[in-house]
């Protein structure tokens, strides 16, 4: 009896240890997948959230998580859908699940293990579970990240936490993109402000110089007028995003010609 109890206890301990080791390996694999997803998606979301970046991001997640489908929406329509259900969860069309609308309205992540709660009205929709998390930018809900499960791919609590983490990461990346754009616009505005301060002073000095040459060296005055017109024309062209090196050198030469005079 004692031997039997001892063997039973040893077997029980072995089973518990095996289950614990399996869970640790499983969680470790999922954590590794999370970092892998983050590392591979960050370069796409640097460009903001649109159909192209959403498609690339959804594909990466789908290839690295055992799920039935991955979907990304903005505040009104599906941007990308990879996996099962692609016949009715169509990119470019309004999202059709009630749970997606709920997340966009409330800003709270949800995890449903009930097909009815997902709220897809399509009769053949294969999804029996779903994780939907909000994507934020500037304090507003701009979209959702959705991962769906089916009978063959049941979702669990760990996957829920993973998707929430990805949603936070993507929201941060979108926020950084917005800040980057604002910084660029601010830099352009500051440059234009400096140009507005410098140009009048430079212009008046140049005109005085040209006026003096009109009496003593008319030909030189004509050359300076051409240099000034070239410089001012290019300097006042605010629509140029990129400037060719040749154009920049010509502008510098015009400026130096006026200053040397």
Buried (B, 14 or more C-beta within 10 A) or exposed (E): EEEEEEEEEEEEEEEEEEEEEEEEEEEEEBEEBBEEBBEBBBEBBEEBBEBEBBBBBBBBBBEBBBBBBBBBBBBEBBBBBBBBBEEBBBBEEEBBBEBBBBBBEEEEBBBBEEBEBBBBEEEEBBBBBBBBBBBBBEEEBBBBBBBBBBEEBBBBEBBBBBBBBBBBBBBBBBBBBBEEEEEEEEEEEEEEEEBEEEBEEBBEEBEEBBEEBBEEEEEBBEBBBEBBEBBBEBBEEEEEEEEEEEBEEBBEEBBEBBEEB
